[in-house]
Structures are given as C-alpha cells and as structure tokens.
Amino acid sequence: MNKRLSIDIKGMATSTSTAPKGATVVERKHYPNYKVIVLNDDFNTFEHVAKCLLKYIPGMSSDRAWELTEQVHFEGLAIVWTGPQEQAELYHQQLRREGLTMAPLEEA
C-alpha cells in the first residue's frame, strides 16, 4: 500500500498541466515607494527641524538630521525618507503636526 502511494505522488509531481482556457495570469507588482520631503520656510529653526527628523524618522542619526536640515535651508527641500506609502503617510503627518512645511507625498 505504501509503495503504490509513493508512485502516485511521484507521478503527480512530474506531470505537466496547462491553465484552463480563459484563465488569467497573475502578475506580481511591487508597491511603489513614496518620498517624504521637507520644504524650507522662514519660521522653523534648524534645531527644531533636526529634532523632528530625529524623533520621527527611523534610523535617523544626529549628523544625518543636521545634513538634511542644512539641505532644506540651502537647497529649498530635502527628501528625508523614502519607502512604503503607509509609513510615508505617517511620517509626513507627524512632521507636519510639528509645524514643518511639507511637500505632498511623491511616488519615488
């Protein structure tokens, strides 16, 4: 009995099949990433911007926060985080609530 079962399984594993007529092929697509962008303004201090980046952006170092803050000041904007939409929306909202001037989320 065991011998027959193993033969049946082996036969099933090596058989080929075709998709039924009219079947759809599922194509996997990756979700797009989104950019969180801080804009320059005339009322947020360097210290406040850097502290907010440290507080809300995961993995942010003090040095990187200051680099991005300077980029915001001198270039007018900085992309402070890029990743999945749901997280980008959260970080965007948290930074905006702290008073930072934010660009709309952009697809990366």
DRENBAMI-88571 format. One record per atom (N, C-alpha, C): y, z, x; atom name; residue number from 0; chain. Coordinates in Angstrom, 1 decimal, padded with zeros to 4 digits, always signed. Atoms other than C-alpha are relative to their C-alpha. Example, Ala and Ser with C-alpha at 12.3 -4.5 7.8 and 13.67 -1.06 7.14 Angstrom:
residues 2
+--------+--------+--------+------+------+-------+
:  north :     up :   east : name : resi : chain :
+--------+--------+--------+------+------+-------+
: -001.2 : +000.0 : +000.9 :    N :    0 :     A :
: -004.5 : +007.8 : +012.3 :   CA :    0 :     A :
: +001.2 : +000.0 : +000.9 :    C :    0 :     A :
: -001.1 : +000.0 : -000.9 :    N :    1 :     A :
: -001.1 : +007.1 : +013.7 :   CA :    1 :     A :
: +001.1 : +000.8 : -000.8 :    C :    1 :     A :
+--------+--------+--------+------+------+-------+
***
This chain:
residues 108
+--------+--------+--------+------+------+-------+
:  north :     up :   east : name : resi : chain :
+--------+--------+--------+------+------+-------+
: -001.2 : +000.0 : +000.8 :    N :    0 :     A :
: +000.0 : +000.0 : +000.0 :   CA :    0 :     A :
: +001.3 : +000.0 : +000.9 :    C :    0 :     A :
: -001.2 : +000.0 : -000.9 :    N :    1 :     A :
: +002.5 : +000.8 : +002.8 :   CA :    1 :     A :
: +000.1 : -001.3 : +000.7 :    C :    1 :     A :
: -000.1 : +001.3 : -000.7 :    N :    2 :     A :
: +001.6 : -002.4 : +004.6 :   CA :    2 :     A :
: +000.6 : -001.1 : -000.9 :    C :    2 :     A :
: -000.6 : +001.0 : +000.9 :    N :    3 :     A :
: +002.5 : -004.5 : +001.5 :   CA :    3 :     A :
: +001.5 : +000.2 : -000.2 :    C :    3 :     A :
: -001.4 : -000.3 : +000.2 :    N :    4 :     A :
: +005.8 : -002.7 : +001.0 :   CA :    4 :     A :
: +000.8 : -000.4 : +001.2 :    C :    4 :     A :
: -000.8 : +000.4 : -001.2 :    N :    5 :     A :
: +006.9 : -003.3 : +004.6 :   CA :    5 :     A :
: +000.1 : -001.6 : +000.1 :    C :    5 :     A :
: +000.0 : +001.4 : +000.0 :    N :    6 :     A :
: +006.0 : -007.0 : +004.2 :   CA :    6 :     A :
: +001.1 : -000.5 : -001.0 :    C :    6 :     A :
: -001.0 : +000.4 : +001.1 :    N :    7 :     A :
: +008.1 : -007.3 : +001.0 :   CA :    7 :     A :
: +001.4 : +000.2 : +000.5 :    C :    7 :     A :
: -001.4 : -000.3 : -000.5 :    N :    8 :     A :
: +011.1 : -005.6 : +002.7 :   CA :    8 :     A :
: +000.4 : -001.0 : +001.1 :    C :    8 :     A :
: -000.3 : +001.0 : -001.0 :    N :    9 :     A :
: +010.8 : -007.9 : +005.7 :   CA :    9 :     A :
: +000.3 : -001.3 : -000.6 :    C :    9 :     A :
: -000.2 : +001.3 : +000.7 :    N :   10 :     A :
: +010.6 : -010.9 : +003.5 :   CA :   10 :     A :
: +001.4 : -000.1 : -000.6 :    C :   10 :     A :
: -001.3 : -000.1 : +000.7 :    N :   11 :     A :
: +013.7 : -009.8 : +001.6 :   CA :   11 :     A :
: +001.1 : -000.1 : +001.0 :    C :   11 :     A :
: -001.0 : +000.0 : -001.0 :    N :   12 :     A :
: +015.7 : -009.2 : +004.7 :   CA :   12 :     A :
: +000.3 : -001.3 : +000.7 :    C :   12 :     A :
: -000.2 : +001.2 : -000.7 :    N :   13 :     A :
: +015.1 : -012.6 : +006.2 :   CA :   13 :     A :
: +000.3 : -001.2 : -001.0 :    C :   13 :     A :
: -000.3 : +001.1 : +001.0 :    N :   14 :     A :
: +015.6 : -014.6 : +003.0 :   CA :   14 :     A :
: +001.5 : -000.4 : +000.0 :    C :   14 :     A :
: -001.4 : +000.4 : +000.1 :    N :   15 :     A :
: +018.8 : -016.6 : +002.5 :   CA :   15 :     A :
: +000.3 : -000.2 : -001.5 :    C :   15 :     A :
: -000.4 : +000.2 : +001.3 :    N :   16 :     A :
: +020.8 : -016.8 : -000.6 :   CA :   16 :     A :
: +001.4 : -000.7 : +000.0 :    C :   16 :     A :
: -001.3 : +000.6 : +000.2 :    N :   17 :     A :
: +023.8 : -018.7 : -001.9 :   CA :   17 :     A :
: +000.7 : +000.6 : -001.1 :    C :   17 :     A :
: -000.8 : -000.6 : +001.0 :    N :   18 :     A :
: +026.6 : -017.5 : -004.0 :   CA :   18 :     A :
: -000.1 : -000.8 : -001.3 :    C :   18 :     A :
: +000.1 : +000.7 : +001.3 :    N :   19 :     A :
: +026.4 : -018.3 : -007.7 :   CA :   19 :     A :
: +001.1 : -000.9 : -000.2 :    C :   19 :     A :
: -001.1 : +001.0 : +000.3 :    N :   20 :     A :
: +028.4 : -021.3 : -008.9 :   CA :   20 :     A :
: +001.1 : +000.7 : -000.7 :    C :   20 :     A :
: -001.2 : -000.6 : +000.7 :    N :   21 :     A :
: +031.9 : -020.2 : -009.8 :   CA :   21 :     A :
: +000.3 : +001.3 : +000.6 :    C :   21 :     A :
: -000.3 : -001.3 : -000.6 :    N :   22 :     A :
: +031.8 : -017.1 : -007.6 :   CA :   22 :     A :
: +001.2 : -000.1 : +000.8 :    C :   22 :     A :
: -001.3 : +000.0 : -000.8 :    N :   23 :     A :
: +035.0 : -016.1 : -005.9 :   CA :   23 :     A :
: -000.4 : +000.7 : +001.4 :    C :   23 :     A :
: +000.1 : -000.6 : -001.3 :    N :   24 :     A :
: +035.2 : -015.3 : -002.2 :   CA :   24 :     A :
: +001.1 : +001.0 : +000.2 :    C :   24 :     A :
: -001.1 : -001.0 : -000.2 :    N :   25 :     A :
: +037.0 : -012.1 : -001.4 :   CA :   25 :     A :
: +000.4 : -000.1 : +001.4 :    C :   25 :     A :
: -000.6 : +000.0 : -001.3 :    N :   26 :     A :
: +039.3 : -012.4 : +001.5 :   CA :   26 :     A :
: +000.8 : +001.3 : +000.2 :    C :   26 :     A :
: -000.7 : -001.3 : -000.3 :    N :   27 :     A :
: +040.5 : -009.2 : +003.1 :   CA :   27 :     A :
: +001.3 : -000.3 : +000.7 :    C :   27 :     A :
: -001.3 : +000.1 : -000.6 :    N :   28 :     A :
: +044.1 : -009.0 : +003.9 :   CA :   28 :     A :
: +000.5 : +001.4 : +000.4 :    C :   28 :     A :
: -000.5 : -001.3 : -000.4 :    N :   29 :     A :
: +045.8 : -006.2 : +005.8 :   CA :   29 :     A :
: +001.3 : +000.2 : -000.8 :    C :   29 :     A :
: -001.2 : -000.3 : +000.6 :    N :   30 :     A :
: +048.6 : -004.4 : +004.1 :   CA :   30 :     A :
: +001.1 : -000.1 : +001.0 :    C :   30 :     A :
: -001.1 : +000.2 : -001.0 :    N :   31 :     A :
: +052.0 : -005.2 : +005.7 :   CA :   31 :     A :
: +000.5 : +001.3 : +000.4 :    C :   31 :     A :
: -000.7 : -001.2 : -000.5 :    N :   32 :     A :
: +053.8 : -002.7 : +007.8 :   CA :   32 :     A :
: +001.5 : -000.1 : -000.4 :    C :   32 :     A :
: -001.4 : +000.0 : +000.4 :    N :   33 :     A :
: +057.4 : -001.7 : +006.9 :   CA :   33 :     A :
: +000.8 : +000.8 : +001.1 :    C :   33 :     A :
: -000.9 : -000.6 : -001.0 :    N :   34 :     A :
: +060.3 : -000.8 : +009.2 :   CA :   34 :     A :
: +000.9 : +001.0 : -000.7 :    C :   34 :     A :
: -001.0 : -001.0 : +000.4 :    N :   35 :     A :
: +062.4 : +002.4 : +008.8 :   CA :   35 :     A :
: +001.1 : -000.2 : +000.9 :    C :   35 :     A :
: -001.2 : +000.4 : -000.8 :    N :   36 :     A :
: +065.9 : +001.5 : +010.0 :   CA :   36 :     A :
: +001.1 : +001.0 : -000.3 :    C :   36 :     A :
: -001.1 : -000.8 : +000.1 :    N :   37 :     A :
: +068.7 : +003.9 : +010.6 :   CA :   37 :     A :
: +001.2 : -000.8 : +000.4 :    C :   37 :     A :
: -001.2 : +000.7 : -000.3 :    N :   38 :     A :
: +072.2 : +002.5 : +010.5 :   CA :   38 :     A :
: +001.1 : +000.9 : +000.5 :    C :   38 :     A :
: -001.2 : -000.8 : -000.5 :    N :   39 :     A :
: +075.4 : +003.6 : +012.3 :   CA :   39 :     A :
: +000.9 : +000.3 : -001.1 :    C :   39 :     A :
: -001.0 : -000.4 : +001.0 :    N :   40 :     A :
: +078.0 : +005.4 : +010.3 :   CA :   40 :     A :
: +001.1 : +000.8 : +000.8 :    C :   40 :     A :
: -001.1 : -000.7 : -000.6 :    N :   41 :     A :
: +081.2 : +007.3 : +011.0 :   CA :   41 :     A :
: +000.0 : +001.5 : -000.3 :    C :   41 :     A :
: +000.0 : -001.5 : +000.3 :    N :   42 :     A :
: +080.1 : +010.8 : +009.8 :   CA :   42 :     A :
: -001.1 : +000.8 : +000.5 :    C :   42 :     A :
: +001.2 : -000.8 : -000.5 :    N :   43 :     A :
: +076.7 : +011.7 : +011.2 :   CA :   43 :     A :
: +000.2 : +000.1 : +001.5 :    C :   43 :     A :
: -000.1 : -000.2 : -001.5 :    N :   44 :     A :
: +076.8 : +013.3 : +014.7 :   CA :   44 :     A :
: -001.3 : -000.4 : +000.7 :    C :   44 :     A :
: +001.2 : +000.3 : -000.8 :    N :   45 :     A :
: +074.4 : +012.3 : +017.5 :   CA :   45 :     A :
: -001.0 : +001.1 : -000.2 :    C :   45 :     A :
: +000.9 : -001.2 : +000.1 :    N :   46 :     A :
: +072.9 : +015.8 : +017.3 :   CA :   46 :     A :
: -000.7 : +000.0 : -001.3 :    C :   46 :     A :
: +000.7 : +000.0 : +001.4 :    N :   47 :     A :
: +072.2 : +015.5 : +013.5 :   CA :   47 :     A :
: -001.0 : -001.1 : -000.1 :    C :   47 :     A :
: +000.9 : +001.1 : +000.1 :    N :   48 :     A :
: +070.6 : +012.1 : +013.8 :   CA :   48 :     A :
: -001.2 : +000.3 : +000.8 :    C :   48 :     A :
: +001.1 : -000.3 : -000.9 :    N :   49 :     A :
: +068.4 : +013.2 : +016.7 :   CA :   49 :     A :
: -000.9 : +001.1 : -000.6 :    C :   49 :     A :
: +000.7 : -001.1 : +000.7 :    N :   50 :     A :
: +067.4 : +016.4 : +014.9 :   CA :   50 :     A :
: -000.8 : -000.5 : -001.2 :    C :   50 :     A :
: +000.8 : +000.5 : +001.1 :    N :   51 :     A :
: +066.4 : +014.5 : +011.8 :   CA :   51 :     A :
: -001.2 : -000.9 : +000.4 :    C :   51 :     A :
: +001.1 : +000.8 : -000.5 :    N :   52 :     A :
: +064.3 : +012.0 : +013.7 :   CA :   52 :     A :
: -001.1 : +000.9 : +000.5 :    C :   52 :     A :
: +001.0 : -001.0 : -000.5 :    N :   53 :     A :
: +062.5 : +014.9 : +015.5 :   CA :   53 :     A :
: -000.7 : +000.7 : -001.2 :    C :   53 :     A :
: +000.5 : -000.8 : +001.1 :    N :   54 :     A :
: +062.0 : +016.7 : +012.2 :   CA :   54 :     A :
: -001.0 : -000.9 : -000.9 :    C :   54 :     A :
: +000.7 : +000.7 : +001.0 :    N :   55 :     A :
: +060.7 : +013.8 : +010.1 :   CA :   55 :     A :
: -000.9 : -001.2 : +000.5 :    C :   55 :     A :
: +000.8 : +001.1 : -000.5 :    N :   56 :     A :
: +059.2 : +011.0 : +012.3 :   CA :   56 :     A :
: -001.1 : +000.6 : +000.9 :    C :   56 :     A :
: +001.2 : -000.6 : -000.7 :    N :   57 :     A :
: +055.7 : +011.9 : +013.5 :   CA :   57 :     A :
: +000.0 : -000.6 : +001.5 :    C :   57 :     A :
: +000.1 : +000.4 : -001.4 :    N :   58 :     A :
: +055.2 : +011.8 : +017.3 :   CA :   58 :     A :
: +001.3 : -000.2 : +000.7 :    C :   58 :     A :
: -001.3 : +000.2 : -000.6 :    N :   59 :     A :
: +058.9 : +011.7 : +018.0 :   CA :   59 :     A :
: +000.3 : +001.0 : +001.1 :    C :   59 :     A :
: -000.4 : -000.9 : -001.1 :    N :   60 :     A :
: +059.9 : +013.2 : +021.3 :   CA :   60 :     A :
: +001.5 : +000.1 : +000.0 :    C :   60 :     A :
: -001.4 : -000.2 : -000.1 :    N :   61 :     A :
: +063.3 : +014.6 : +022.0 :   CA :   61 :     A :
: +000.7 : -001.1 : +000.8 :    C :   61 :     A :
: -000.6 : +001.1 : -000.7 :    N :   62 :     A :
: +064.0 : +011.9 : +024.6 :   CA :   62 :     A :
: +000.1 : -001.3 : -000.8 :    C :   62 :     A :
: +000.0 : +001.2 : +000.9 :    N :   63 :     A :
: +063.0 : +009.1 : +022.2 :   CA :   63 :     A :
: +001.0 : +000.1 : -001.1 :    C :   63 :     A :
: -001.0 : -000.2 : +001.1 :    N :   64 :     A :
: +065.1 : +010.6 : +019.4 :   CA :   64 :     A :
: +001.4 : -000.3 : +000.5 :    C :   64 :     A :
: -001.4 : +000.3 : -000.6 :    N :   65 :     A :
: +068.2 : +010.5 : +021.7 :   CA :   65 :     A :
: +000.1 : -001.4 : +000.3 :    C :   65 :     A :
: -000.1 : +001.4 : -000.3 :    N :   66 :     A :
: +067.4 : +007.0 : +022.8 :   CA :   66 :     A :
: +000.3 : -000.8 : -001.3 :    C :   66 :     A :
: -000.2 : +000.7 : +001.3 :    N :   67 :     A :
: +067.2 : +005.8 : +019.2 :   CA :   67 :     A :
: +001.4 : +000.3 : -000.6 :    C :   67 :     A :
: -001.3 : -000.4 : +000.5 :    N :   68 :     A :
: +070.3 : +007.8 : +018.3 :   CA :   68 :     A :
: +001.1 : -000.8 : +000.7 :    C :   68 :     A :
: -000.9 : +000.8 : -000.8 :    N :   69 :     A :
: +072.2 : +006.0 : +021.1 :   CA :   69 :     A :
: +000.0 : -001.5 : -000.5 :    C :   69 :     A :
: +000.2 : +001.4 : +000.5 :    N :   70 :     A :
: +070.8 : +002.7 : +019.9 :   CA :   70 :     A :
: +000.7 : -000.2 : -001.3 :    C :   70 :     A :
: -000.7 : +000.0 : +001.3 :    N :   71 :     A :
: +072.1 : +003.4 : +016.4 :   CA :   71 :     A :
: +001.5 : -000.1 : +000.2 :    C :   71 :     A :
: -001.4 : -000.1 : -000.3 :    N :   72 :     A :
: +075.5 : +004.2 : +017.8 :   CA :   72 :     A :
: +000.5 : -001.3 : +000.6 :    C :   72 :     A :
: -000.5 : +001.2 : -000.8 :    N :   73 :     A :
: +075.9 : +001.3 : +020.3 :   CA :   73 :     A :
: -000.4 : -001.4 : -000.6 :    C :   73 :     A :
: +000.5 : +001.3 : +000.5 :    N :   74 :     A :
: +073.9 : -001.5 : +018.5 :   CA :   74 :     A :
: +000.2 : -000.1 : -001.5 :    C :   74 :     A :
: -000.2 : +000.0 : +001.4 :    N :   75 :     A :
: +074.6 : -000.5 : +014.9 :   CA :   75 :     A :
: -001.2 : +000.3 : -000.8 :    C :   75 :     A :
: +001.2 : -000.4 : +000.7 :    N :   76 :     A :
: +071.0 : +000.2 : +014.0 :   CA :   76 :     A :
: -001.2 : +000.2 : +000.9 :    C :   76 :     A :
: +001.2 : -000.2 : -000.8 :    N :   77 :     A :
: +067.6 : +001.3 : +015.3 :   CA :   77 :     A :
: -001.2 : +000.1 : -001.0 :    C :   77 :     A :
: +001.2 : -000.1 : +000.7 :    N :   78 :     A :
: +064.1 : +000.8 : +014.0 :   CA :   78 :     A :
: -000.7 : +001.3 : +000.5 :    C :   78 :     A :
: +000.5 : -001.3 : -000.5 :    N :   79 :     A :
: +062.8 : +004.4 : +014.1 :   CA :   79 :     A :
: -001.5 : +000.2 : -000.3 :    C :   79 :     A :
: +001.5 : -000.1 : +000.3 :    N :   80 :     A :
: +059.3 : +003.9 : +012.7 :   CA :   80 :     A :
: -000.4 : -001.2 : -000.7 :    C :   80 :     A :
: +000.6 : +001.2 : +000.7 :    N :   81 :     A :
: +057.0 : +001.1 : +011.6 :   CA :   81 :     A :
: -001.4 : +000.4 : -000.4 :    C :   81 :     A :
: +001.3 : -000.3 : +000.4 :    N :   82 :     A :
: +053.9 : +001.5 : +009.6 :   CA :   82 :     A :
: -000.2 : -000.3 : -001.5 :    C :   82 :     A :
: +000.3 : +000.3 : +001.4 :    N :   83 :     A :
: +052.3 : +001.5 : +006.1 :   CA :   83 :     A :
: +001.1 : +000.4 : -001.0 :    C :   83 :     A :
: -001.1 : -000.1 : +001.0 :    N :   84 :     A :
: +054.6 : +001.2 : +003.1 :   CA :   84 :     A :
: +000.2 : +001.5 : -000.5 :    C :   84 :     A :
: -000.1 : -001.3 : +000.7 :    N :   85 :     A :
: +053.8 : +004.6 : +001.5 :   CA :   85 :     A :
: +000.7 : +001.0 : +001.0 :    C :   85 :     A :
: -000.6 : -000.9 : -000.9 :    N :   86 :     A :
: +054.6 : +006.5 : +004.7 :   CA :   86 :     A :
: +001.5 : -000.4 : +000.4 :    C :   86 :     A :
: -001.4 : +000.4 : -000.2 :    N :   87 :     A :
: +057.7 : +004.4 : +005.4 :   CA :   87 :     A :
: +000.9 : +000.4 : -001.1 :    C :   87 :     A :
: -000.8 : -000.5 : +001.1 :    N :   88 :     A :
: +059.0 : +005.2 : +002.0 :   CA :   88 :     A :
: +000.3 : +001.5 : +000.1 :    C :   88 :     A :
: -000.2 : -001.4 : -000.1 :    N :   89 :     A :
: +058.5 : +008.9 : +002.6 :   CA :   89 :     A :
: +001.1 : +000.3 : +001.1 :    C :   89 :     A :
: -000.9 : -000.3 : -001.1 :    N :   90 :     A :
: +060.3 : +008.9 : +006.0 :   CA :   90 :     A :
: +001.4 : -000.5 : -000.3 :    C :   90 :     A :
: -001.3 : +000.5 : +000.4 :    N :   91 :     A :
: +063.1 : +006.7 : +004.6 :   CA :   91 :     A :
: +000.7 : +001.0 : -000.9 :    C :   91 :     A :
: -000.6 : -001.0 : +001.0 :    N :   92 :     A :
: +063.7 : +009.1 : +001.7 :   CA :   92 :     A :
: +000.4 : +001.3 : +000.7 :    C :   92 :     A :
: -000.3 : -001.3 : -000.6 :    N :   93 :     A :
: +063.6 : +012.2 : +003.9 :   CA :   93 :     A :
: +001.2 : -000.2 : +000.9 :    C :   93 :     A :
: -001.2 : +000.3 : -000.9 :    N :   94 :     A :
: +066.1 : +010.7 : +006.4 :   CA :   94 :     A :
: +001.3 : -000.2 : -000.9 :    C :   94 :     A :
: -001.2 : +000.2 : +000.9 :    N :   95 :     A :
: +068.4 : +009.6 : +003.5 :   CA :   95 :     A :
: +000.4 : +001.2 : -000.6 :    C :   95 :     A :
: -000.4 : -001.3 : +000.6 :    N :   96 :     A :
: +068.3 : +013.0 : +001.9 :   CA :   96 :     A :
: +000.7 : +000.9 : +001.0 :    C :   96 :     A :
: -000.7 : -000.7 : -001.0 :    N :   97 :     A :
: +069.5 : +014.4 : +005.2 :   CA :   97 :     A :
: +001.4 : -000.6 : +000.3 :    C :   97 :     A :
: -001.3 : +000.6 : -000.1 :    N :   98 :     A :
: +072.5 : +012.2 : +004.9 :   CA :   98 :     A :
: +000.1 : -001.2 : +001.0 :    C :   98 :     A :
: -000.1 : +001.2 : -000.9 :    N :   99 :     A :
: +071.6 : +009.4 : +007.4 :   CA :   99 :     A :
: +000.2 : -001.3 : -000.8 :    C :   99 :     A :
: -000.2 : +001.3 : +000.6 :    N :  100 :     A :
: +072.7 : +005.9 : +006.5 :   CA :  100 :     A :
: -001.2 : -000.9 : +000.3 :    C :  100 :     A :
: +001.3 : +000.7 : -000.1 :    N :  101 :     A :
: +069.5 : +003.9 : +005.9 :   CA :  101 :     A :
: +000.1 : -001.5 : -000.5 :    C :  101 :     A :
: +000.1 : +001.3 : +000.5 :    N :  102 :     A :
: +068.9 : +000.2 : +005.6 :   CA :  102 :     A :
: -001.2 : +000.0 : -000.9 :    C :  102 :     A :
: +001.2 : +000.1 : +000.8 :    N :  103 :     A :
: +066.5 : -000.9 : +002.9 :   CA :  103 :     A :
: -001.3 : -000.2 : +000.8 :    C :  103 :     A :
: +001.3 : +000.2 : -000.7 :    N :  104 :     A :
: +062.8 : -000.9 : +003.9 :   CA :  104 :     A :
: -000.2 : -001.5 : +000.2 :    C :  104 :     A :
: +000.3 : +001.4 : -000.2 :    N :  105 :     A :
: +061.9 : -004.2 : +005.5 :   CA :  105 :     A :
: -001.5 : -000.2 : +000.4 :    C :  105 :     A :
: +001.3 : +000.3 : -000.4 :    N :  106 :     A :
: +058.5 : -005.8 : +005.9 :   CA :  106 :     A :
: +000.1 : -000.3 : +001.5 :    C :  106 :     A :
: +000.0 : +000.2 : -001.4 :    N :  107 :     A :
: +057.6 : -005.8 : +009.6 :   CA :  107 :     A :
: -000.5 : -001.4 : +000.4 :    C :  107 :     A :
+--------+--------+--------+------+------+-------+
***
